[in-house]
Amino acid sequence: MNKKNNPLLQQISIYIHWPFCLSKCPYCDFNSHVRTNFDYKKMISAYISEIHSIKNFIHDSPLEIGSIFFGGGTPSLMPPKFVEKIISTLERYWKFSDKLEISLEANPNSVDLVKFNGFKNAGVNRLSLGVQALNDKDLKFLGRSHTCNESLKALDIASKIFKKTSIDLIYGRPKQSTSDWELELSSALKLPINHISLYQLTIEKGTQFFTDARDKKFIMPNENYQNTMFNISNIITEQAGFTSYEISNYARPNFTCKHNLTYWLYKPYIGIGPGAHGRMPAKDGGRVATRMHSKPETWLDAVCSNGHGIAQKSAISAKERATEALILGLRLTEGINKKHFETNTGVKFNDAVIASEIKRLEEKNYIVNSEQKLKLTKHGRPLLNSILSHIVAYE
Amino acid sequence: MTKLSHIRNFSIVAHIDHGKSTLADRLIQVCGGLDDREMRSQVLDSMDLERERGITIKAQTVRLKYKSKDGIEYILNLVDTPGHVDFAYEVSRSLAACEGSLLVVDATQGVEAQTLANTYLAIDSDHEIIPVLNKIDLPSAEPERIKRQIDEVIGIDSSNAITISAKTGQGVEFVLEALVNRLPPPEGDFNRPLKAMLVDSWYDSYLGVVILLRIVDGEITKGMNIKMMSSGNKHNVEQVGIFTPKTINVDSLSAGEIGFITASIKDVSDCEVGDTITNDKNPTEEALPGFKATQPVVFCGLFPSDSAEYERLRESLSRLRLNDSSFVFEAESSPALGFGFRCGFLGLLHLEIVQERLEREFSLELVATAPSVIYRLTLTTGEAIELHNPADMPDPTRIDTIEEPWIKATIIVPDDYLGPVLSLCEEKRGNQVELTYVGNRAMVVYNLPLNEVVFDFYDRLKSVSRGYASFDYQIENYQRSDLVKLNILINGESVDALAMIVHRNYAESRGRALCQRLKGLIPRQLFKIAIQAAIGGKVIARETVSALRKDVTAKCYGGDVSRKRKLLERQKRGKKRMRQIGNVEIPQEAFLAALKMDKE
C-alpha cells in the first residue's frame, strides 16, 4: 500500500457505530441497546457489506482516510478481531493517511481491559475511556457499572499500550459543588492522559433521568452554577497544560482529536453501523447526508437484503451546509476560517450570516470578526446557541 | 291572515341558567312544533357558542299554535331575545316586537342583575309581564321568598305568578293559558301601507340575508318591492315564511304577525336592527320610533399571531360581519404587532364572542390588545376628537381636556360578598348611587368609569364574589377626568401595543405591576433588558431582565448535526413569531398575559 501523503487527495473520516452496551446508562440518549442474545457473527459480516456498499455510492475521485473512530454503544465490547476486520476492509478500499488516527471508545470494565492489546494490534492508536466520574457514589448515580479504582487501573494499562489516551467526564451533576468539581477535575488532569472531554450533564427526552428529573427525584444545578463550573473547567485545564480547543474538549499540544475535528471543520465523513450518521462527499462538491437504521435488528435485516442499512439518504443543500458548518465551526476556539468555510460549503461566508447581528455581537464582545476568521470570545462561548440563533442567516 | 285577536306576541326575560331555553323547548313541544324525535335540547340556540355559554346572541322566533280552553286556536309568537347588556338595543327592539313578556326567575336563585335590566327594558316597551317561577321541582326552591323579591326589587305584582318546572313540564299549560288570557293582542291595521320592524337579521349561506320582522301595519308578500327606511335601499322579496321552529314558507305576513323574509340581500349591514321596512310603491309616511344606528363602545386591536395570516383575518372579519353588522373594523398597523385591525364592539361580551368565533370558526390565532373605550378630547386648538386607540393619544401639551364614558352599574350579590364587591367598585373609581338589601342579598348601584370596567372588572367581580355576583350596566354619560397615557418602554423603545390610558392616580401602581409582569414573561436574552413604565418623559417604574449567562450544549453528538440544525431552524422560525422591539424579542404570550393583569 502506498501510504505517502498526496496533497490532491481529499481526506475523509470513518465513523463506526457499535450499538451494544451491557446496560443502559440513565442519562444516555445515544443509540445504544442491551441484548443478551445476538448473532454477532452476522453483525460483523454486515459491517463489511455496508462498507462495501457505501464505497460504491461514493464518486470515483481519490480519497484518503484521515481518521477512524469506533463509537457506541460500547465498542470495547467488540472482539478485537472484528475491529481488525473492519480496519483491514477499509484499507482495502481506500488509502490510509500516514497520520491516520484510529480511536476507540472503551468502558473501564475489567472484562474489556484484556482486549486493549488486541485493539492495538488491530491498528487502534487512540483510546478514549468513559471514566465519567472519579467517585463511586456519582458513578452509581450515573448508572455506571465500574468503580473509580477500575477506571484508574484501566487507564494505567491503556496509557502503557496507547500513545494517545483520553477520558470523558460528566459534570454538573446534582449535588456536585463547585469545589467538588475543582478537586475532581484537578486529580483527573494528573492521570496519564493527553486529552479530556468534559461533558455537562444534560437531561434528554426518553432517558431514565428525564422521568426522574420530572418526578423531582433529583434537582439539576441551575444555570449560574453550571456556568461557574464551565468557567472553572476552562481555568483548571489551562493551568494543567491543556488547551481548550472546543467547547467541551481539551488537549495537550498536538493531541487534539483528529476525528472529531473532522466534524467541527465540516469535512466529509462516512457513518457505518446502526444509527450512524454520515456526510459523504457528493460529486458537485456538496454533501450527501446518510442515516442508518437505528435498531440493530432492523439495520441487520436491511444490510442482509440491500447490502446497506441506510434509512435516509438526502442531498444537503448549500444553505443547510452553511448552517451546519456554522453550528459546528463556532464550537472551536479557533473559530471558523472563512476561506475553508467557503470551500467546504460552496457558500459565501457573508451570505450565511447576518452582518448587522455580527456587528452588534462584536460590539458587545461576544464575537471577534476578522477578515479571515469568525470566532467567539471567552465571554461568548457559553452562549453559543443564542449567538447562533442571532447570526445564522438561513432557516 | 290571522285575526289580530287570535295572536299573542311574547318574549321571555330571564337570567342565564334560569331556564329560558328549557321553557322555550317545552312550549314548542307542548304546542307540537316539533315531535319528540326532532326535539333536542335548547332548540333556539343554534350556534355552538350560544349553546355552550348559555347565552343567546341572535334573536329567534317561533310560531306556536295553541288551542286554548276557550276553544279558540291562537297563534303564539315567541321572540327569543339576546340576553346580555352588550345587546341592550337589540333586546329593546325584540321586545318592541311583542306585547308581553314572561319573566322567568329561578325559584332557587332569585332575581339577578340581568333579569332586572331586561325587565326594565320590557316595562319600557309597555309590556304586560307574567312572572313565572321556574325549577319549582327542586327541594331548594323558595317560591314565596322569590315572589317577595320580585315585588320588592323589581316592583311588579307577583301575586299571580305561575310556578312551574320547565324540566318536568309541571305548570306549563298554565303559562300557555296566561299568555292567551293576560297578554293583549297586537294592534295594527291591515289596510294601511306596510310598516314592519326589522327585529334581527343574519346571513345564511343558502338563502343570503334572512330578515326577522314584525308586521305593524299592512301586509308583506312574495314579490313585493320593499324599502329600508333608514337607508332608502330597495329589495325584492323572494321568500316569506315563519319558523315553527321548522322553516315554513307562507304567501304573506300581515299586521300583528312575526316571521321572516329573504330578498337576495348580500350584506347584513343593510339590515339594521330596528329599521322600518315598507312597501316601495305604497310607503308608510312615518318610520317606527326608536331606531338607532349601532354604536361600538369598546375597541381593541386584533392581530394575527402569524403575520402571514393577515389576509385571512381580513376575510374572516368580513365574513363574520355578514352576520353581525354591529362590530366594525379597520386596518391598523403596530410597530410591535405588525398588521392587524382595530375593531369596535358593543361591549366586552361582544368582543369576546367575536374573538372566540374568529378563533373557533376560522381557526385563527390572534393577539388582542387591551380593550379601550372612546375618549373625547378637546385640544388646545379647540378641536374636538374621539380617541379609540391609546397609541394615537396626542402629546399632553396639545390636550386641553379629556372626557371618558361612565356607566351606571347594577350589581346583585349575596351579602357575604358585599364587602369585597364594594371595595372593588371603590378601587375602580366608582361612586355609590344606591345600596338596597333584599333578604340576604344586596343590590348595589354604582357609577363607574367604563375604562376601569373593560380592564379586568368582570374577572375580578367573579373572583371576589365566587361567581355569585351578577352585573349589568348601561352607558350613562361622559365626564372630565385626569387621564394620562401610560407608556411601556423596552430598552428605551415605546411599545405601542402595551400603551394604555389610565387615571393619573393609578398610573404608578399599574405601571409597576405591568413591568413586574413583563419581567416574568420576557425570556432572558444575550443582552440586559430594561422594562420601563413612563408617563410622558417621566419613568415611573422599572424592571430589568438580566442577560443570559449560559446557553451551550457541552455535549458531543457523534456526527449527528442534522438534529442540531433542525433545532436551530425551528428556533429561528420561533423567533419569527416573536415580536421584535428594538433588539429585544418578545413572545406573543407576553402581550396576552400582560394585558390580563391583577388576576393573581
HADDOCK unambig.tbl for C-alpha pairs under 7 A between the chains (distance, minus, plus):
assign (segid A and resid 199 and name CA) (segid B and resid 554 and name CA) 5.29 0.50 0.50
assign (segid A and resid 199 and name CA) (segid B and resid 555 and name CA) 5.19 0.50 0.50
assign (segid A and resid 200 and name CA) (segid B and resid 554 and name CA) 5.38 0.50 0.50
assign (segid A and resid 200 and name CA) (segid B and resid 555 and name CA) 6.49 0.50 0.50
assign (segid A and resid 223 and name CA) (segid B and resid 550 and name CA) 6.31 0.50 0.50
assign (segid A and resid 224 and name CA) (segid B and resid 549 and name CA) 6.91 0.50 0.50
assign (segid A and resid 227 and name CA) (segid B and resid 549 and name CA) 6.85 0.50 0.50
assign (segid A and resid 227 and name CA) (segid B and resid 550 and name CA) 5.73 0.50 0.50
assign (segid A and resid 247 and name CA) (segid B and resid 554 and name CA) 6.25 0.50 0.50
assign (segid A and resid 248 and name CA) (segid B and resid 554 and name CA) 5.37 0.50 0.50
assign (segid A and resid 248 and name CA) (segid B and resid 555 and name CA) 6.73 0.50 0.50
assign (segid A and resid 263 and name CA) (segid B and resid 559 and name CA) 6.31 0.50 0.50
assign (segid A and resid 277 and name CA) (segid B and resid 559 and name CA) 6.09 0.50 0.50
assign (segid A and resid 277 and name CA) (segid B and resid 560 and name CA) 5.76 0.50 0.50
assign (segid A and resid 323 and name CA) (segid B and resid 565 and name CA) 6.85 0.50 0.50
assign (segid A and resid 324 and name CA) (segid B and resid 561 and name CA) 6.63 0.50 0.50
assign (segid A and resid 324 and name CA) (segid B and resid 565 and name CA) 6.05 0.50 0.50
assign (segid A and resid 382 and name CA) (segid B and resid 549 and name CA) 6.97 0.50 0.50
assign (segid A and resid 382 and name CA) (segid B and resid 550 and name CA) 4.91 0.50 0.50
assign (segid A and resid 382 and name CA) (segid B and resid 551 and name CA) 5.79 0.50 0.50
assign (segid A and resid 382 and name CA) (segid B and resid 552 and name CA) 5.45 0.50 0.50
assign (segid A and resid 383 and name CA) (segid B and resid 549 and name CA) 6.73 0.50 0.50
assign (segid A and resid 383 and name CA) (segid B and resid 550 and name CA) 5.23 0.50 0.50
assign (segid A and resid 383 and name CA) (segid B and resid 551 and name CA) 4.50 0.50 0.50
assign (segid A and resid 383 and name CA) (segid B and resid 552 and name CA) 5.52 0.50 0.50
assign (segid A and resid 384 and name CA) (segid B and resid 551 and name CA) 6.33 0.50 0.50
assign (segid A and resid 384 and name CA) (segid B and resid 552 and name CA) 5.27 0.50 0.50
assign (segid A and resid 385 and name CA) (segid B and resid 551 and name CA) 5.68 0.50 0.50
assign (segid A and resid 385 and name CA) (segid B and resid 552 and name CA) 5.34 0.50 0.50
assign (segid A and resid 386 and name CA) (segid B and resid 551 and name CA) 6.48 0.50 0.50
assign (segid A and resid 389 and name CA) (segid B and resid 568 and name CA) 6.53 0.50 0.50
assign (segid A and resid 389 and name CA) (segid B and resid 571 and name CA) 6.94 0.50 0.50
assign (segid A and resid 389 and name CA) (segid B and resid 572 and name CA) 6.07 0.50 0.50
assign (segid A and resid 395 and name CA) (segid B and resid 569 and name CA) 4.79 0.50 0.50
assign (segid A and resid 395 and name CA) (segid B and resid 572 and name CA) 6.26 0.50 0.50
